């Protein structure tokens, strides 16, 4: 296949003539391919100099024609200018051009006008871009470093054309943050509009830190801001502190991610049942995500279970209807889930970063309308549901529809579960009181 590159000044009549000749050849000859590069007149000299220097060529004037010996952008063989291209077409293909001077000038003028209009359109589109601002605290945490590349995927924000990424780490140093930003920029992700790091401050206790975060959100964020709190410690507490400190933002805009805990529960069940954790759905986490929580399986479903009753891929069965050992579910299972995260941390020396990042992505996709999972467990402020008290963030089952969440309200809460919910609520209230919160009734 003959593959040529034709470059020239947009207003050059000889570039216009060579362009039309190349188009004719491409239409007539299936093995002839042309790639055209149109350069504005005031940029041509600089572009030509850089191109010739890069390829060790000598050429003056417009157009410039070369033949590619590999794919576009690879090693090329200089053909020359317009006359060289014309002679090549006559010798190899028996085709020439009889375009008059007036037509050449007319086409060149049209090329320049089309190029200018294209530039104006691109500038207009760029002016319309309003990047989605994503703020990540604890940016040097292993979970965040795993999360960031996936976070910029269009699957997470399907209707967003640009993302402005802000990194905040109160305990890291500037050199580490700068290194992380360089790594992100090297990914060359088209959605990344800009990257910023915020000046670090030294704060001693978690309540003071998240009070500052909440005040920043309250002062600078839009009402539509979406805040996700993730990690291994004090999730509900940290989310409650943000809600309390950012009083101008509706509490529905704050979520503590329990998806990592859900995934760990599915992993334990998968090992016990000898099936893939991904074939287990609707596992519910109640309570204090990083404290006193309870894994509820009353709605849990399994797919592709190897048992006496089978069906197609979409066929599911209630887990409790096929799992024989109810005692194990109420005792060993609950303890195994608690120990699983600790086991990962003790082996790796750090939090289960990949699992945590995957949990955040699951929440983001649901919250942005990219997916509508059946049930997700998340820490939210939801007084009035299941007799939960005011002023705390509590993990409950939620459903998402068109990017909005609502509490699943038709679940059965028997005495044992009710007791566990009260225990978790009391733990969270005490934690907040000890940090100087819950002094007055809050709005939700």
C-alpha positions in Angstrom: 0.0 0.0 0.0 1.3 3.5 -0.9 0.8 5.8 2.0 1.6 9.5 1.6 1.6 12.5 3.9 0.8 15.9 2.4 1.4 19.0 4.5 1.2 22.6 3.6 0.1 26.1 4.4 -3.7 26.4 4.5 -3.7 29.4 2.0 -1.1 27.8 -0.4 -2.5 27.3 -3.9 0.0 24.5 -4.6 -1.0 22.7 -1.5 -4.7 23.0 -2.7 -3.7 21.5 -6.1 -1.7 18.7 -4.6 -4.6 18.0 -2.2 -7.2 17.6 -4.9 -4.8 15.4 -7.0 -4.3 13.2 -3.9 -8.0 12.9 -3.4 -8.5 11.8 -7.0 -5.8 9.1 -6.6 -7.3 7.9 -3.4 -10.7 7.5 -5.0 -9.4 5.7 -8.0 -6.7 3.5 -6.4 -7.7 1.3 -3.4 -4.1 0.9 -2.3 -3.3 4.7 -2.3 -3.8 6.4 1.0 -3.2 10.1 1.8 -2.9 11.8 5.2 -3.3 15.6 5.0 -1.9 18.2 7.5 -3.1 21.7 7.1 -1.1 24.4 8.9 -2.0 28.0 9.4 0.3 30.5 7.4 1.8 32.1 10.5 2.6 28.7 12.0 4.0 27.1 8.9 7.7 28.2 9.1 8.0 26.9 12.7 6.2 23.6 11.9 8.3 23.0 8.8 11.6 23.6 10.6 10.7 21.3 13.5 9.5 18.5 11.1 12.6 18.7 8.9 14.9 18.8 11.9 13.2 15.7 13.5 13.5 13.7 10.2 16.9 15.1 9.1 15.3 16.6 5.9 16.1 19.7 3.9 13.1 21.4 2.4 11.7 24.9 1.9 8.3 26.1 0.9 4.8 24.6 0.8 3.7 21.9 0.3 5.9 19.2 1.9 5.2 15.6 0.8 6.7 12.3 2.1 6.0 8.7 1.9 5.5 6.6 5.0 7.4 3.3 5.1 5.5 2.2 8.3 2.4 3.4 10.0 1.6 7.1 10.2 4.1 8.9 12.4 6.8 6.3 11.8 9.9 6.6 9.6 9.2 8.5 6.3 11.0 9.0 3.0 11.0 12.6 1.7 9.4 13.1 -1.7 9.7 16.9 -1.8 7.4 19.7 -2.9 4.5 20.0 -5.3 6.5 19.4 -8.5 8.1 16.3 -7.0 4.7 14.9 -6.0 3.2 15.7 -9.5 6.1 13.9 -11.2 5.7 10.9 -9.0 2.0 10.7 -9.8 2.7 10.9 -13.5 5.4 8.3 -13.5 3.8 5.7 -11.2 0.0 6.2 -11.8 -0.2 8.1 -15.1 -2.3 10.8 -13.5 -1.7 14.5 -13.5 -3.5 17.7 -12.7 -4.7 20.4 -15.1 -6.2 22.7 -12.4 -6.0 26.4 -13.5 -4.4 29.1 -11.4 -7.8 30.7 -10.6 -9.2 27.4 -9.3 -6.0 26.9 -7.2 -6.4 30.3 -5.6 -10.2 29.7 -4.9 -9.6 26.3 -3.3 -6.7 27.8 -1.2 -9.0 30.6 0.1 -11.7 28.0 1.0 -9.1 25.9 2.8 -8.1 28.9 4.9 -11.7 29.8 5.7 -12.6 26.2 6.7 -9.5 26.0 8.9 -10.3 29.2 10.7 -13.9 28.2 11.2 -12.7 24.9 12.7 -10.4 26.6 15.1 -13.3 28.9 16.2 -15.5 25.9 16.8 -12.9 24.2 18.9 -12.3 27.4 20.9 -16.0 27.7 21.5 -16.3 24.1 22.6 -13.4 24.6 25.0 -15.0 27.7 26.5 -18.2 25.6 27.3 -16.3 23.0 29.2 -17.1 23.1 32.9 -14.9 20.5 34.5 -16.2 18.3 37.2 -14.1 19.1 40.3 -13.0 16.0 42.2 -11.3 16.5 45.6 -9.4 13.6 47.2 -8.2 13.9 50.8 -5.5 11.6 52.0 -4.1 11.6 48.5 -1.0 9.6 49.4 -3.0 6.8 51.0 -2.5 3.5 49.0 -6.3 3.3 48.3 -6.3 6.7 46.7 -3.2 5.9 44.6 -5.0 2.8 43.3 -8.3 4.6 42.8 -7.2 7.7 40.9 -6.5 6.2 37.5 -9.8 4.3 37.5 -11.6 7.4 38.8 -10.9 9.3 35.6 -12.5 6.6 33.5 -15.6 7.8 31.5 -17.4 4.7 32.9 -17.5 6.4 36.3 -18.6 9.9 35.0 -20.4 9.0 31.8 -21.7 12.5 31.0 -18.6 14.5 32.0 -16.2 15.8 29.4 -13.5 17.1 31.7 -12.3 16.5 35.3 -10.4 18.9 37.5 -8.6 16.9 40.1 -7.6 18.4 43.5 -5.4 16.4 45.9 -5.2 17.2 49.6 -3.0 15.4 52.1 -2.5 16.9 55.5 0.4 14.6 56.6 2.2 14.0 53.3 5.0 16.3 52.0 4.9 18.5 48.9 7.4 16.4 47.0 5.3 13.2 47.4 2.2 15.0 46.2 4.1 16.5 43.2 5.4 13.0 42.3 1.8 11.6 42.4 0.6 14.5 40.2 3.3 13.7 37.6 2.3 10.1 37.5 -1.3 11.0 36.9 -0.3 13.4 34.1 1.8 10.8 32.5 -1.2 8.6 32.1 -2.3 11.0 29.4 -6.0 10.6 30.2 -8.0 12.9 27.9 -10.6 13.7 30.6 -8.0 15.2 33.0 -8.6 18.9 32.7 -6.2 20.0 35.3 -4.5 18.9 38.5 -4.0 20.8 41.7 -2.7 20.2 45.1 -3.8 22.1 48.1 -1.4 23.5 50.7 -1.0 21.0 53.5 -1.8 21.8 57.2 -0.9 19.9 60.3 -3.9 18.8 62.3 -3.6 16.6 65.3 -6.9 14.9 65.8 -9.4 13.5 63.3 -12.4 15.6 64.5 -10.5 18.8 64.0 -9.3 17.7 60.6 -12.8 16.8 59.3 -14.3 19.9 60.8 -11.9 21.9 58.6 -12.8 19.7 55.6 -16.4 20.3 56.2 -15.9 24.1 56.5 -14.0 24.1 53.2 -16.9 22.2 51.5 -19.4 24.6 53.1 -17.5 27.7 51.9 -16.5 26.6 48.4 -18.6 23.7 47.1 -21.7 23.9 45.0 -25.0 22.5 46.5 -24.7 19.6 44.1 -21.4 18.4 45.5 -21.1 14.7 46.1 -18.8 13.6 49.0 -17.7 10.0 49.5 -15.8 9.0 52.7 -13.8 5.8 52.5 -11.1 4.1 54.4 -10.5 1.7 57.3 -11.2 3.8 60.4 -13.9 6.1 61.7 -15.9 6.2 58.5 -19.3 7.0 60.0 -17.7 9.5 62.4 -15.8 11.3 59.7 -18.8 11.5 57.5 -20.9 12.8 60.4 -18.3 15.5 61.1 -18.5 16.7 57.5 -22.3 16.8 57.5 -22.2 18.8 60.8 -19.6 21.2 59.5 -21.0 21.8 56.0 -24.4 23.0 57.1 -25.3 24.7 53.8 -25.1 21.4 51.9 -27.9 18.9 52.1 -26.9 15.8 54.1 -28.0 13.6 51.2 -24.9 14.7 49.4 -22.6 12.9 51.9 -22.0 9.1 51.9 -19.7 6.7 53.8 -18.7 3.8 51.5 -19.4 0.3 52.9 -18.9 -1.4 49.6 -15.5 -2.6 50.6 -17.1 -4.4 53.6 -19.8 -5.8 51.4 -17.1 -7.2 49.1 -15.2 -8.8 52.0 -18.5 -10.4 53.2 -19.1 -11.8 49.7 -15.5 -13.1 49.6 -16.0 -15.0 52.8 -19.3 -16.5 51.5 -17.7 -17.4 48.2 -15.0 -19.4 49.9 -17.5 -21.2 52.1 -20.0 -21.9 49.2 -17.3 -22.6 46.6 -18.5 -20.0 44.2 -17.5 -16.7 42.9 -18.1 -13.7 45.1 -19.4 -11.8 42.1 -22.3 -14.2 41.9 -23.5 -13.1 45.3 -25.6 -9.9 45.5 -27.7 -7.8 47.9 -25.5 -8.3 51.0 -26.5 -5.6 53.5 -24.2 -3.9 56.0 -25.9 -2.3 59.0 -24.4 0.1 61.5 -20.9 1.5 62.1 -18.9 0.5 59.0 -15.5 0.6 60.8 -16.9 -0.3 64.2 -20.0 -2.3 65.4 -21.6 -3.5 62.2 -23.8 -6.4 61.2 -23.9 -8.3 57.9 -27.6 -9.1 57.0 -28.3 -11.7 54.4 -32.1 -11.7 54.3 -32.2 -10.3 50.8 -28.9 -11.9 49.6 -29.1 -13.7 46.2 -26.8 -16.2 44.5 -26.4 -16.8 40.8 -24.8 -19.9 39.1 -25.0 -22.0 42.2 -24.0 -25.6 41.7 -26.9 -27.3 43.5 -30.0 -29.4 42.9 -31.8 -26.4 41.3 -30.0 -24.7 38.5 -31.0 -22.3 35.7 -29.7 -19.9 33.1 -27.2 -17.1 34.0 -30.0 -14.7 35.1 -31.6 -17.2 37.5 -31.0 -16.5 41.2 -31.9 -18.0 44.5 -32.2 -16.6 48.0 -29.0 -17.4 49.8 -30.8 -18.3 53.0 -32.9 -20.8 51.2 -29.9 -22.9 50.0 -27.4 -22.3 52.8 -27.9 -25.0 55.5 -25.8 -23.7 58.4 -27.7 -20.7 59.9 -25.6 -20.9 63.1 -22.4 -20.3 61.1 -23.9 -17.3 59.4 -24.7 -15.7 62.8 -21.4 -16.5 64.5 -18.3 -17.5 62.5 -19.3 -15.7 59.4 -19.7 -12.3 61.2 -16.3 -12.8 62.9 -14.6 -13.8 59.7 -15.7 -10.7 57.9 -14.3 -8.6 60.7 -11.0 -10.4 60.6 -10.6 -10.4 56.9 -9.6 -6.8 56.5 -7.2 -7.0 59.4 -5.6 -10.1 57.8 -5.0 -8.2 54.6 -3.5 -5.3 56.4 -1.2 -7.4 58.6 0.1 -9.3 55.5 0.7 -6.2 53.3 1.4 -3.6 55.9 -1.2 -1.3 54.4 -5.0 -1.1 53.9 -6.7 -3.3 51.3 -6.2 -0.5 48.7 -7.6 -2.3 45.6 -10.7 -3.5 47.4 -11.3 0.0 48.8 -10.8 1.6 45.4 -13.2 -0.8 43.8 -15.8 -0.1 46.4 -15.5 3.7 45.7 -15.9 3.1 42.0 -19.0 1.0 42.6 -20.6 3.8 44.6 -19.6 6.5 42.0 -21.1 4.6 39.1 -24.4 4.2 40.9 -24.5 7.7 42.2 -23.7 9.1 38.7 -26.4 7.0 37.0 -23.8 4.8 35.2 -25.3 1.7 36.9 -28.4 0.8 39.0 -27.3 -2.0 41.4 -30.1 -3.7 43.3 -28.9 -2.8 46.8 -25.8 -1.0 48.1 -25.0 -0.5 51.8 -23.8 3.0 52.5 -23.5 5.2 55.5 -25.9 8.1 55.3 -27.9 10.5 57.5 -31.4 8.9 57.5 -33.3 9.8 60.7 -36.8 8.3 60.8 -35.8 5.1 59.0 -35.8 2.0 61.2 -36.1 4.2 64.3 -32.6 5.5 63.8 -31.7 8.7 65.9 -31.0 12.1 64.5 -27.4 13.4 64.1 -25.5 10.2 63.0 -24.4 8.6 59.8 -25.5 5.0 59.7 -24.9 2.2 57.2 -28.3 1.1 55.7 -29.4 -0.5 52.5 -30.0 1.9 49.6 -31.2 1.7 46.0 -30.2 4.1 43.3 -32.4 5.3 40.5 -31.2 7.9 38.0 -28.3 8.8 40.3 -30.4 9.4 43.4 -30.5 7.2 46.4 -33.3 6.1 48.7 -33.4 3.9 51.8 -34.9 0.4 51.3 -37.7 0.5 53.8 -39.5 -2.9 53.5 -36.9 -5.1 55.3 -37.8 -7.2 58.3 -36.2 -5.9 61.5 -36.6 -8.6 64.2 -35.5 -8.3 67.8 -31.9 -9.5 67.3 -31.3 -7.1 64.4 -33.1 -4.3 66.2 -30.8 -4.8 69.2 -27.7 -4.7 66.9 -28.9 -1.5 65.3 -29.4 0.2 68.7 -25.9 -1.0 69.7 -24.3 0.6 66.7 -26.3 3.8 67.0 -25.3 4.2 70.6 -21.7 3.6 69.7 -21.8 6.3 67.1 -23.6 8.8 69.4 -21.1 8.3 72.1 -18.2 8.8 69.6 -19.8 12.1 68.4 -20.5 13.4 71.9 -16.9 12.7 73.0 -15.8 14.9 70.1 -18.1 17.8 71.0 -20.9 17.1 68.6 -24.6 16.3 69.0 -25.1 19.3 71.3 -28.1 20.5 69.4 -30.6 19.1 67.0 -29.4 19.3 63.4 -31.2 19.6 60.2 -31.4 16.8 57.6 
